[in-house]
Amino acid sequence: MARRRGPGAVLLLLVAALTAAACSGPGKTAVSTPAAAQPEPTTAAPTTTTPPAPTYPLTGRPVTDPAVAARPTVTVKIDNSVEARPQAGIGAADVVYEEFTEGITRFIVVFQSADADVLGPVRSVRPADPAIITPLGGVLGFSGGSPGAEAIARASALTIVDEYDFDVMYRRPPRVAPHNLYTSTQGLRSRAPAGAGPPPRFATFLPPGRAFGGPGAMPVTSLHVVPAPDVVADYAWDAASGTWLRATDGLPHLLEEGRLAPTTVILQFTTYSTFVDDEKVMYPDVIGAGDVWVLAGATMVQGTWAKASPGAVTTFTDRNGAPIAIPPGQTWVHLVSPGSTVTTG
């Protein structure tokens, strides 16, 4: 006789059957939940950078005329004797080098971004002039020189213009020779070879709004230099104009167009040698390296200058080896013998 199961036993059997079905391998049914919605793919917006505005290679100032920025340099030797002052045209120059010559100094005046209709008085070439400006290229104008110095200039890659080019050089009354020879940047540039291009950058220039400075920077508002036995140069920082006002031999150094006032003054300490072809002539040894003081914005940074060859641009680096970035504007480079009287205040 079969025994009848009670309600509790039936319930236990039903639970066991459901459990077995759920745990069965090959035939089990997976329960899944809806997949989360995936975001639509997006394309990143392109990023754009504005290239820096073009600047003139020798001043770092913004280009106002692309044709001017693309033209070659012109350089001229300018007298700095008492009889030559006030000189004409130097205020428009991009870069000026001042070198010691026979007791006084002469200026090597370089133009690219601006012009001077009247420029002078023009004087003679010296042995180191081609080495100083060859990397900047272009035209070099001068009035004579020792045979050896002229030979060096004519053997360089520069285009030479001398006092016998009467369409470019002229005597200007009431000045008296040899302090009355004048020219113009337009005249000198007319002698540049067809296709001559712009110079390389003179230096690293500060971007707009960046103050001048560097490792070991110190405040300086005045500079006293004796670059030659018969020349004394003094500079005073003028915050209103952002320039160094020049005085020579105790008097404001006036040009026909205004005050001599560069934006940056560089003291490049370099030894001088005697020229073998003319023992009266001393010239700066600009190939090599040495100390440099750079003054701008009422601040001075000391470092090192270096020039590997006549065709290399001179570099100016701080004590950490980084380029010394200078403000845009005219730069005045004193080629000063080590041991010369130089004081700052």
VOBA-1610 file (N, C-alpha, C; in pm, whole numbers, padded with zeros to 5 digits, always signed):
BEGIN
Met+00087-00117+00000Met+00000+00000+00000Met+00090+00121+00000Ala+00061+00211-00097Ala+00144+00333-00107Ala+00107+00429+00001Arg+00219+00498+00047Arg+00198+00597+00153Arg+00180+00733+00089Arg+00086+00804+00134Arg+00053+00936+00080Arg+00142+01042+00145Arg+00206+01125+00051Arg+00292+01231+00104Arg+00209+01348+00149Gly+00255+01409+00252Gly+00187+01528+00302Gly+00224+01652+00222Pro+00156+01760+00246Pro+00184+01887+00173Pro+00326+01933+00189Gly+00385+01912+00304Gly+00523+01958+00325Gly+00619+01883+00237Ala+00601+01754+00219Ala+00693+01675+00137Ala+00683+01716-00007Val+00560+01744-00056Val+00542+01787-00196Val+00616+01917-00219Leu+00607+02006-00126Leu+00675+02136-00140Leu+00825+02119-00147Leu+00879+02026-00066Leu+01023+02003-00067Leu+01068+01947-00200Leu+00988+01857-00257Leu+01023+01800-00387Leu+01021+01906-00496Leu+00929+01997-00492Leu+00919+02102-00593Leu+01038+02196-00587Val+01078+02233-00468Val+01195+02320-00450Val+01319+02252-00502Ala+01334+02122-00473Ala+01451+02048-00517Ala+01457+02042-00668Ala+01340+02023-00732Ala+01338+02016-00878Ala+01377+02148-00941Leu+01329+02258-00887Leu+01362+02389-00941Leu+01510+02419-00924Thr+01563+02378-00809Thr+01705+02401-00783Thr+01791+02323-00880Ala+01755+02199-00908Ala+01831+02116-01002Ala+01827+02175-01141Ala+01713+02228-01181Ala+01702+02287-01316Ala+01789+02410-01328Ala+01793+02490-01222Ala+01873+02612-01226Ala+02021+02580-01230Cys+02063+02470-01169Cys+02206+02438-01161Cys+02253+02349-01274Ser+02163+02310-01363Ser+02204+02222-01472Ser+02300+02293-01564Gly+02403+02227-01620Gly+02509+02289-01698Gly+02465+02329-01836Pro+02467+02233-01932Pro+02448+02272-02071Pro+02317+02337-02098Gly+02218+02312-02030Gly+02087+02365-02064Gly+02045+02485-01986Lys+02139+02547-01906Lys+02092+02655-01822Lys+02073+02781-01904Thr+01979+02861-01864Thr+01944+02984-01932Thr+02002+03100-01856Ala+02087+03188-01928Ala+02148+03303-01862Ala+02050+03417-01859Val+02046+03485-01750Val+01962+03603-01735Val+02051+03724-01749Ser+02026+03812-01843Ser+02111+03930-01865Ser+02032+04056-01844Thr+02107+04162-01812Thr+02046+04293-01794Thr+02080+04378-01915Pro+01997+04476-01949Pro+02025+04561-02066Pro+02162+04628-02053Ala+02241+04637-02165Ala+02372+04704-02163Ala+02354+04853-02145Ala+02451+04912-02072Ala+02446+05056-02051Ala+02464+05128-02185Ala+02395+05236-02203Ala+02404+05313-02327Ala+02543+05371-02344Gln+02606+05354-02464Gln+02740+05405-02491Gln+02732+05547-02546Pro+02825+05637-02502Pro+02820+05775-02553Pro+02858+05781-02700Glu+02802+05877-02771Glu+02835+05897-02911Glu+02981+05941-02923Pro+03055+05884-03020Pro+03194+05927-03037Pro+03201+06075-03073Thr+03301+06142-03016Thr+03316+06285-03041Thr+03452+06311-03106Thr+03461+06416-03182Thr+03587+06458-03246Thr+03641+06579-03173Ala+03767+06570-03126Ala+03826+06681-03051Ala+03839+06804-03141Ala+03809+06919-03083Ala+03821+07043-03159Ala+03969+07069-03188Pro+04002+07105-03312Pro+04144+07131-03344Pro+04199+07249-03266Thr+04323+07235-03221Thr+04388+07344-03147Thr+04473+07425-03245Thr+04471+07554-03229Thr+04548+07641-03317Thr+04640+07729-03233Thr+04759+07751-03283Thr+04853+07842-03217Thr+04884+07956-03313Thr+04887+08074-03259Thr+04918+08191-03341Thr+05069+08207-03350Pro+05125+08202-03470Pro+05270+08218-03482Pro+05311+08358-03438Pro+05431+08372-03385Pro+05475+08506-03341Pro+05481+08602-03459Ala+05453+08727-03433Ala+05457+08828-03537Ala+05601+08842-03586Pro+05622+08861-03716Pro+05758+08875-03768Pro+05825+09001-03715Thr+05955+08993-03694Thr+06032+09107-03643Thr+06154+09128-03730Tyr+06207+09250-03725Tyr+06329+09280-03800Tyr+06447+09207-03736Pro+06537+09151-03818Pro+06641+09063-03763Pro+06746+09130-03676Leu+06769+09260-03694Leu+06875+09324-03616Leu+06823+09405-03498Thr+06693+09432-03493Thr+06638+09509-03381Thr+06533+09433-03300Gly+06471+09331-03357Gly+06365+09260-03288Gly+06233+09335-03284Arg+06226+09450-03351Arg+06101+09526-03354Arg+06004+09466-03455Pro+05872+09486-03437Pro+05775+09429-03531Pro+05797+09480-03673Val+05781+09392-03768Val+05795+09428-03909Val+05676+09514-03951Thr+05705+09629-04009Thr+05601+09716-04063Thr+05599+09714-04214Asp+05706+09663-04276Asp+05714+09655-04421Asp+05791+09528-04457Pro+05725+09424-04509Pro+05795+09299-04542Pro+05909+09318-04641Ala+05895+09414-04732Ala+06003+09437-04829Ala+06129+09488-04760Val+06111+09572-04659Val+06226+09622-04583Val+06290+09509-04503Ala+06207+09424-04444Ala+06260+09312-04364Ala+06340+09215-04449Ala+06315+09211-04579Ala+06382+09115-04667Ala+06508+09171-04732Arg+06542+09296-04708Arg+06655+09356-04779Arg+06786+09335-04702Pro+06901+09353-04769Pro+07031+09332-04703Pro+07070+09450-04614Thr+07172+09430-04537Thr+07224+09536-04451Thr+07317+09627-04529Val+07335+09747-04477Val+07442+09836-04522Val+07515+09884-04397Thr+07647+09890-04405Thr+07730+09928-04292Thr+07827+10037-04338Val+07854+10131-04251Val+07946+10239-04285Val+08032+10273-04164Lys+08160+10307-04190Lys+08249+10352-04083Lys+08227+10502-04060Ile+08204+10539-03932Ile+08174+10678-03896Ile+08281+10730-03800Asp+08323+10851-03824Asp+08422+10921-03743Asp+08364+10954-03605Asn+08451+10953-03502Asn+08407+10996-03369Asn+08506+11094-03307Ser+08581+11164-03389Ser+08668+11269-03336Ser+08583+11390-03300Val+08640+11481-03223Val+08567+11602-03184Val+08520+11679-03307Glu+08606+11683-03411Glu+08572+11759-03531Glu+08457+11696-03609Ala+08429+11570-03584Ala+08323+11499-03658Ala+08185+11516-03597Arg+08179+11564-03475Arg+08049+11574-03407Arg+07984+11710-03437Pro+07852+11711-03446Pro+07758+11599-03435Pro+07754+11516-03564Gln+07753+11384-03548Gln+07741+11297-03663Gln+07596+11295-03713Ala+07578+11241-03834Ala+07444+11234-03893Ala+07407+11090-03924Gly+07282+11055-03894Gly+07226+10927-03937Gly+07235+10814-03839Ile+07319+10825-03736Ile+07340+10712-03645Ile+07213+10675-03569Gly+07127+10773-03545Gly+07004+10745-03469Gly+06914+10643-03535Ala+06926+10624-03667Ala+06841+10528-03738Ala+06903+10390-03747Ala+07024+10374-03696Ala+07095+10246-03709Ala+07031+10137-03624Asp+07050+10012-03668Asp+07004+09897-03591Asp+07106+09858-03485Val+07233+09851-03526Val+07342+09809-03438Val+07462+09900-03463Val+07531+09938-03356Val+07654+10017-03368Val+07763+09951-03285Tyr+07880+09929-03348Tyr+07998+09882-03277Tyr+08092+10000-03259Glu+08154+10010-03141Glu+08252+10115-03115Glu+08386+10050-03084Glu+08487+10081-03167Glu+08618+10019-03152Glu+08726+10124-03130Phe+08829+10086-03057Phe+08942+10174-03029Phe+09032+10183-03152Thr+09069+10304-03192Thr+09161+10324-03304Thr+09249+10446-03275Glu+09377+10424-03257Glu+09477+10530-03245Glu+09438+10642-03148Gly+09403+10605-03027Gly+09376+10704-02924Gly+09232+10746-02911Ile+09152+10726-03017Ile+09010+10761-03012Ile+08927+10638-03046Thr+08802+10657-03080Thr+08719+10545-03123Thr+08653+10579-03257Arg+08615+10475-03328Arg+08537+10486-03451Arg+08414+10398-03435Phe+08310+10433-03514Phe+08184+10359-03509Phe+08167+10275-03636Ile+08124+10151-03619Ile+08081+10065-03730Ile+07929+10062-03722Val+07863+10129-03815Val+07720+10158-03802Val+07642+10073-03902Val+07551+09990-03852Val+07481+09890-03933Val+07333+09926-03945Phe+07282+09925-04068Phe+07141+09957-04096Phe+07075+09841-04170Gln+06949+09816-04136Gln+06867+09723-04215Gln+06719+09761-04211Ser+06668+09795-04093Ser+06525+09820-04079Ser+06485+09964-04104Ala+06582+10055-04110Ala+06550+10197-04130Ala+06658+10260-04218Asp+06633+10383-04261Asp+06725+10451-04352Asp+06770+10584-04295Ala+06882+10633-04348Ala+06935+10765-04314Ala+06969+10835-04445Asp+06902+10945-04471Asp+06926+11020-04594Asp+07063+11087-04593Val+07110+11126-04475Val+07242+11187-04460Val+07317+11106-04355Leu+07436+11058-04390Leu+07507+10963-04304Leu+07656+10994-04308Gly+07713+11027-04192Gly+07855+11056-04190Gly+07897+11129-04063Pro+08022+11176-04060Pro+08126+11168-04163Pro+08182+11026-04176Val+08211+10987-04301Val+08262+10854-04331Val+08414+10855-04317Arg+08467+10750-04251Arg+08613+10741-04232Arg+08664+10604-04275Ser+08788+10575-04242Ser+08861+10462-04299Ser+08827+10328-04234Val+08855+10223-04309Val+08832+10087-04263Val+08947+10043-04174Arg+08919+09948-04085Arg+09019+09891-03995Arg+09023+09739-04012Pro+09134+09673-03970Pro+09152+09530-04001Pro+09041+09439-03952Ala+08981+09469-03834Ala+08881+09378-03778Ala+08740+09402-03830Asp+08719+09513-03904Asp+08582+09546-03946Asp+08515+09434-04024Pro+08581+09374-04124Pro+08513+09266-04196Pro+08476+09148-04107Ala+08563+09111-04014Ala+08532+08998-03926Ala+08413+09029-03837Ile+08397+09154-03800Ile+08285+09193-03713Ile+08152+09182-03786Ile+08147+09228-03911Ile+08018+09240-03979Ile+07995+09140-04092Thr+08095+09057-04126Thr+08074+08960-04234Thr+07950+08874-04213Pro+07923+08824-04092Pro+07802+08742-04077Pro+07672+08817-04106Leu+07675+08949-04095Leu+07555+09029-04124Leu+07543+09058-04273Gly+07653+09043-04347Gly+07650+09054-04492Gly+07627+09195-04541Gly+07595+09206-04671Gly+07558+09334-04729Gly+07675+09416-04776Val+07660+09548-04762Val+07752+09647-04817Val+07831+09713-04704Leu+07960+09736-04728Leu+08044+09809-04634Leu+08099+09933-04703Gly+08068+10051-04648Gly+08118+10176-04703Gly+08224+10236-04612Phe+08332+10287-04671Phe+08438+10350-04593Phe+08517+10443-04683Ser+08608+10519-04621Ser+08695+10610-04693Ser+08839+10570-04670Gly+08893+10492-04760Gly+09033+10455-04754Gly+09069+10366-04636Gly+09197+10364-04604Gly+09251+10281-04499Gly+09391+10238-04538Ser+09461+10174-04448Ser+09594+10123-04483Ser+09578+10017-04591Pro+09681+09998-04676Pro+09669+09898-04782Pro+09631+09759-04729Gly+09688+09721-04615Gly+09657+09590-04561Gly+09512+09578-04516Ala+09461+09683-04450Ala+09322+09680-04403Ala+09226+09679-04522Glu+09256+09760-04625Glu+09170+09759-04742Glu+09171+09623-04811Ala+09287+09560-04816Ala+09297+09429-04880Ala+09210+09326-04807Ile+09209+09333-04674Ile+09127+09241-04596Ile+08979+09264-04627Ala+08938+09390-04635Ala+08799+09421-04663Ala+08759+09372-04802Arg+08843+09395-04900Arg+08809+09358-05038Arg+08813+09207-05060Ala+08885+09136-04974Ala+08890+08990-04984Ala+08771+08923-04914Ser+08692+09001-04840Ser+08578+08945-04768Ser+08460+08926-04863Ala+08353+08869-04808Ala+08231+08847-04887Ala+08144+08972-04896Leu+08189+09083-04837Leu+08111+09206-04837Leu+08127+09281-04970Thr+08024+09358-05005Thr+08033+09448-05119Thr+08092+09580-05073Ile+08202+09623-05133Ile+08277+09740-05086Ile+08238+09864-05167Val+08214+09975-05094Val+08192+10106-05155Val+08289+10203-05090Asp+08373+10270-05171Asp+08470+10362-05113Asp+08444+10505-05159Glu+08534+10595-05122Glu+08514+10738-05148Glu+08519+10775-05296Tyr+08563+10682-05381Tyr+08572+10711-05524Tyr+08442+10679-05598Asp+08345+10627-05528Asp+08213+10609-05589Asp+08136+10740-05568Phe+08156+10833-05661Phe+08105+10969-05643Phe+07953+10979-05652Asp+07887+10876-05701Asp+07740+10876-05703Asp+07682+10840-05567Val+07767+10786-05480Val+07721+10743-05348Val+07785+10825-05236Met+07911+10861-05253Met+07984+10940-05153Met+08002+11083-05203Tyr+07993+11180-05113Tyr+08007+11320-05154Tyr+08064+11403-05039Arg+08125+11514-05074Arg+08178+11607-04974Arg+08070+11708-04940Arg+08057+11733-04810Arg+07946+11814-04764Arg+07998+11942-04694Pro+07976+12057-04755Pro+08014+12181-04687Pro+07916+12211-04574Pro+07954+12288-04472Pro+08083+12357-04457Pro+08188+12274-04384Arg+08165+12143-04369Arg+08265+12059-04303Arg+08396+12062-04381Val+08506+12034-04309Val+08640+12037-04368Val+08696+11895-04370Ala+08761+11859-04480Ala+08822+11726-04493Ala+08924+11705-04380Pro+08935+11581-04327Pro+08869+11459-04373Pro+08734+11430-04306His+08674+11531-04246His+08551+11511-04169His+08427+11557-04247Asn+08434+11553-04380Asn+08322+11606-04458Asn+08270+11509-04564Leu+08307+11380-04554Leu+08258+11281-04651Leu+08129+11218-04598Tyr+08025+11221-04681Tyr+07893+11172-04639Tyr+07836+11078-04745Thr+07735+11004-04705Thr+07666+10911-04793Thr+07522+10898-04744Ser+07452+10797-04792Ser+07316+10766-04745Ser+07298+10615-04749Thr+07206+10565-04671Thr+07180+10421-04675Thr+07123+10380-04810Gln+07043+10466-04870Gln+06986+10434-05001Gln+07096+10421-05106Gly+07193+10513-05100Gly+07303+10506-05196Gly+07385+10381-05178Leu+07420+10348-05055Leu+07498+10228-05029Leu+07422+10102-05071Arg+07294+10099-05041Arg+07215+09979-05074Arg+07201+09961-05225Ser+07210+10069-05300Ser+07201+10057-05446Ser+07317+09975-05502Arg+07423+09957-05425Arg+07538+09880-05472Arg+07531+09733-05429Ala+07427+09695-05357Ala+07413+09555-05315Ala+07387+09467-05436Pro+07442+09348-05441Pro+07417+09257-05553Pro+07269+09221-05564Ala+07224+09198-05685Ala+07085+09156-05706Ala+07059+09026-05630Gly+06946+09021-05563Gly+06910+08901-05489Gly+06967+08891-05350Ala+07044+08992-05307Ala+07100+08988-05171Ala+06986+08988-05069Gly+06996+08901-04970Gly+06888+08885-04874Gly+06918+08947-04739Pro+06829+08925-04643Pro+06844+08987-04511Pro+06951+08918-04428Pro+06996+08982-04323Pro+07097+08922-04236Pro+07034+08821-04141Pro+07116+08738-04076Pro+07065+08653-03967Pro+07031+08741-03847Arg+06968+08681-03748Arg+06931+08757-03629Arg+07057+08797-03553Phe+07058+08923-03509Phe+07173+08973-03434Phe+07181+08907-03296Ala+07065+08885-03234Ala+07063+08831-03098Ala+06927+08769-03072Thr+06911+08711-02953Thr+06780+08668-02907Thr+06709+08789-02848Phe+06586+08816-02894Phe+06513+08932-02847Phe+06398+08891-02756Leu+06371+08975-02658Leu+06263+08948-02564Leu+06128+08962-02633Pro+06032+08874-02601Pro+05897+08891-02654Pro+05829+09009-02588Pro+05722+09060-02647Pro+05652+09175-02587Pro+05610+09148-02443Gly+05631+09247-02358Gly+05589+09238-02219Gly+05687+09168-02127Arg+05794+09110-02179Arg+05892+09040-02095Arg+06003+09136-02053Ala+06030+09140-01924Ala+06133+09229-01871Ala+06272+09168-01889Phe+06371+09254-01906Phe+06509+09208-01920Phe+06561+09158-01787Gly+06638+09050-01789Gly+06694+08995-01667Gly+06768+08866-01696Gly+06806+08797-01590Gly+06879+08672-01604Gly+06953+08638-01476Pro+07023+08526-01475Pro+07098+08487-01355Pro+07197+08595-01312Gly+07191+08630-01186Gly+07283+08731-01133Gly+07252+08872-01175Ala+07133+08898-01228Ala+07098+09033-01272Ala+07107+09131-01156Met+07156+09251-01187Met+07170+09353-01083Met+07120+09487-01136Pro+07063+09570-01048Pro+07015+09701-01092Pro+07131+09794-01126Val+07121+09862-01240Val+07224+09956-01285Val+07153+10071-01356Thr+07188+10193-01321Thr+07127+10309-01388Thr+07230+10400-01452Ser+07360+10371-01435Ser+07462+10453-01498Ser+07582+10367-01535Leu+07654+10410-01637Leu+07771+10338-01685Leu+07877+10439-01726His+08000+10417-01682His+08114+10502-01716His+08219+10415-01782Val+08258+10449-01906Val+08353+10369-01982Val+08460+10462-02041Val+08584+10416-02035Val+08693+10486-02105Val+08741+10389-02213Pro+08679+10392-02331Pro+08712+10294-02435Pro+08841+10324-02509Ala+08892+10445-02494Ala+09018+10485-02559Ala+09081+10594-02475Pro+09213+10616-02486Pro+09278+10717-02402Pro+09217+10856-02414Asp+09165+10890-02532Asp+09112+11024-02552Asp+08960+11029-02565Val+08891+10925-02516Val+08745+10921-02524Val+08688+10871-02392Val+08589+10942-02341Val+08515+10898-02222Val+08368+10890-02260Ala+08306+10776-02231Ala+08165+10756-02262Ala+08088+10732-02133Asp+07980+10805-02116Asp+07892+10787-02000Asp+07750+10763-02048Tyr+07680+10673-01978Tyr+07541+10642-02010Tyr+07457+10657-01885Ala+07338+10714-01902Ala+07243+10727-01791Ala+07110+10668-01837Trp+07054+10579-01756Trp+06927+10516-01791Trp+06814+10618-01784Asp+06733+10625-01889Asp+06620+10716-01895Asp+06493+10633-01906Ala+06421+10621-01794Ala+06302+10536-01791Ala+06193+10585-01884Ala+06183+10716-01903Ala+06077+10771-01987Ala+06089+10723-02132Ser+06212+10719-02183Ser+06231+10675-02321Ser+06273+10528-02333Gly+06308+10467-02220Gly+06355+10329-02223Gly+06488+10315-02294Thr+06575+10415-02281Thr+06704+10414-02349Thr+06815+10458-02254Trp+06940+10438-02300Trp+07058+10484-02229Trp+07108+10611-02296Leu+07096+10724-02230Leu+07138+10852-02287Leu+07290+10861-02280Arg+07354+10886-02396Arg+07500+10886-02406Arg+07556+11027-02392Ala+07662+11037-02315Ala+07745+11157-02310Ala+07886+11117-02349Thr+07956+11202-02425Thr+08092+11174-02467Thr+08182+11290-02425Asp+08287+11257-02355Asp+08381+11358-02304Asp+08310+11462-02219Gly+08214+11416-02139Gly+08145+11503-02045Gly+08030+11583-02100Leu+08000+11571-02230Leu+07891+11647-02291Leu+07789+11553-02351Pro+07660+11589-02349Pro+07560+11504-02416Pro+07603+11478-02560His+07598+11352-02601His+07640+11319-02737His+07522+11343-02830Leu+07528+11457-02899Leu+07419+11497-02987Leu+07451+11456-03131Leu+07349+11409-03199Leu+07355+11382-03342Leu+07277+11491-03413Glu+07290+11498-03544Glu+07211+11597-03617Glu+07062+11572-03601Glu+07026+11445-03576Glu+06884+11411-03563Glu+06838+11396-03419Gly+06924+11422-03321Gly+06882+11411-03182Gly+06992+11352-03095Arg+06954+11302-02978Arg+07049+11249-02879Arg+07087+11105-02914Leu+07211+11070-02892Leu+07253+10932-02906Leu+07198+10856-02785Ala+07112+10756-02810Ala+07041+10689-02700Ala+07002+10547-02739Pro+07092+10451-02726Pro+07058+10312-02760Pro+06966+10248-02655Thr+06897+10143-02696Thr+06812+10067-02603Thr+06894+09974-02515Thr+06995+09913-02575Thr+07081+09817-02505Thr+07226+09855-02526Val+07306+09845-02420Val+07449+09868-02429Val+07521+09739-02390Ile+07609+09693-02477Ile+07685+09570-02452Ile+07832+09605-02441Leu+07894+09562-02332Leu+08039+09574-02316Leu+08100+09437-02348Gln+08161+09427-02465Gln+08226+09303-02509Gln+08374+09319-02485Phe+08425+09253-02382Phe+08565+09267-02344Phe+08652+09180-02435Thr+08736+09246-02516Thr+08819+09176-02611Thr+08958+09238-02615Thr+09059+09154-02623Thr+09196+09206-02633Thr+09216+09275-02768Tyr+09318+09359-02775Tyr+09355+09428-02898Tyr+09496+09387-02939Ser+09515+09376-03071Ser+09646+09340-03126Ser+09696+09450-03217Thr+09828+09453-03239Thr+09889+09549-03331Thr+09885+09493-03473Phe+09841+09576-03566Phe+09830+09534-03705Phe+09970+09529-03766Val+10006+09416-03825Val+10143+09397-03875Val+10176+09492-03990Asp+10073+09535-04065Asp+10098+09624-04179Asp+10106+09771-04139Asp+10067+09802-04016Asp+10069+09941-03971Asp+10072+09941-03819Glu+10188+09964-03761Glu+10205+09951-03616Glu+10127+10056-03537Lys+10078+10159-03604Lys+09996+10259-03533Lys+09855+10207-03508Val+09816+10103-03581Val+09678+10055-03577Val+09664+09938-03481Met+09569+09949-03390Met+09530+09839-03302Met+09391+09792-03345Tyr+09369+09661-03335Tyr+09237+09608-03374Tyr+09190+09505-03271Pro+09058+09496-03251Pro+09004+09402-03152Pro+09006+09259-03202Asp+09043+09168-03113Asp+09044+09024-03146Asp+08904+08967-03123Val+08820+08978-03225Val+08678+08943-03209Val+08650+08796-03236Ile+08752+08718-03275Ile+08735+08574-03291Ile+08782+08508-03162Gly+08695+08435-03097Gly+08729+08373-02970Gly+08615+08385-02871Ala+08647+08416-02746Ala+08547+08428-02641Ala+08599+08517-02530Gly+08509+08568-02449Gly+08547+08655-02339Gly+08427+08695-02257Asp+08451+08786-02165Asp+08343+08833-02077Asp+08256+08935-02149Val+08130+08942-02107Val+08038+09040-02162Val+07947+09091-02051Trp+07919+09221-02056Trp+07818+09283-01969Trp+07709+09338-02061Val+07587+09306-02030Val+07473+09352-02111Val+07383+09437-02022Leu+07359+09562-02064Leu+07279+09656-01987Leu+07154+09693-02065Ala+07039+09675-02002Ala+06911+09711-02062Ala+06809+09723-01949Gly+06713+09813-01968Gly+06605+09824-01870Gly+06652+09848-01728Ala+06756+09930-01707Ala+06810+09959-01574Ala+06859+09833-01502Thr+06906+09735-01581Thr+06953+09608-01527Thr+07077+09565-01604Met+07168+09496-01534Met+07285+09441-01600Met+07295+09292-01576Val+07326+09218-01683Val+07349+09074-01676Val+07489+09048-01731Gln+07569+08973-01657Gln+07704+08939-01699Gln+07707+08798-01756Gly+07795+08777-01853Gly+07803+08647-01914Gly+07926+08634-02001Thr+07909+08564-02114Thr+08020+08533-02204Thr+07981+08561-02348Trp+08074+08617-02426Trp+08054+08628-02571Trp+08142+08523-02638Ala+08100+08481-02758Ala+08178+08382-02831Ala+08154+08400-02980Lys+08261+08383-03058Lys+08254+08392-03204Lys+08357+08295-03259Ala+08312+08191-03327Ala+08401+08082-03368Ala+08482+08115-03493Ser+08429+08201-03580Ser+08496+08230-03706Ser+08447+08364-03757Pro+08515+08423-03858Pro+08468+08551-03910Pro+08325+08546-03961Gly+08281+08432-04011Gly+08145+08422-04063Gly+08039+08389-03961Ala+08079+08368-03835Ala+07982+08331-03731Ala+07928+08455-03661Val+07801+08450-03627Val+07740+08557-03548Val+07788+08546-03404Thr+07825+08657-03344Thr+07867+08656-03203Thr+07749+08623-03114Thr+07770+08531-03021Thr+07665+08494-02926Thr+07693+08555-02790Phe+07587+08582-02715Phe+07597+08636-02580Phe+07516+08546-02489Thr+07582+08480-02394Thr+07515+08385-02306Thr+07536+08421-02160Asp+07440+08384-02076Asp+07451+08415-01933Asp+07537+08311-01863Arg+07548+08322-01733Arg+07637+08234-01656Arg+07591+08088-01659Asn+07464+08064-01697Asn+07414+07927-01710Asn+07425+07874-01852Gly+07478+07956-01943Gly+07494+07912-02081Gly+07375+07937-02170Ala+07273+08006-02119Ala+07154+08035-02200Ala+07172+08169-02271Pro+07111+08187-02389Pro+07123+08315-02458Pro+07069+08429-02373Ile+07138+08542-02376Ile+07089+08662-02308Ile+06992+08732-02403Ala+06865+08731-02369Ala+06763+08792-02455Ala+06754+08941-02422Ile+06763+09024-02526Ile+06766+09169-02507Ile+06638+09232-02558Pro+06605+09353-02511Pro+06484+09419-02558Pro+06496+09461-02705Pro+06386+09466-02777Pro+06390+09519-02913Pro+06436+09664-02914Gly+06514+09700-03016Gly+06562+09837-03028Gly+06706+09841-03076Gln+06765+09960-03071Gln+06903+09976-03114Gln+06999+09922-03009Thr+07102+09851-03054Thr+07203+09795-02965Thr+07338+09860-02993Trp+07408+09899-02885Trp+07540+09960-02895Trp+07641+09864-02834Val+07741+09822-02912Val+07840+09725-02865Val+07975+09794-02851His+08023+09805-02728His+08157+09857-02701His+08256+09741-02705Leu+08352+09746-02796Leu+08460+09647-02801Leu+08572+09701-02711Val+08566+09662-02585Val+08649+09721-02480Val+08760+09626-02440Ser+08881+09679-02430Ser+08994+09599-02386Ser+08980+09563-02238Pro+09006+09439-02198Pro+09005+09405-02057Pro+09102+09495-01980Gly+09061+09539-01864Gly+09142+09630-01787Gly+09109+09775-01808Ser+09021+09804-01907Ser+08978+09942-01928Ser+08895+09989-01808Thr+08891+10120-01789Thr+08810+10176-01681Thr+08663+10162-01715Val+08593+10082-01634Val+08449+10060-01652Val+08386+10056-01514Thr+08293+10145-01487Thr+08222+10144-01359Thr+08073+10159-01384Thr+07993+10104-01294Thr+07848+10114-01301Thr+07795+10173-01171Gly+07676+10228-01176Gly+07614+10284-01057Gly+07465+10269-01058
//
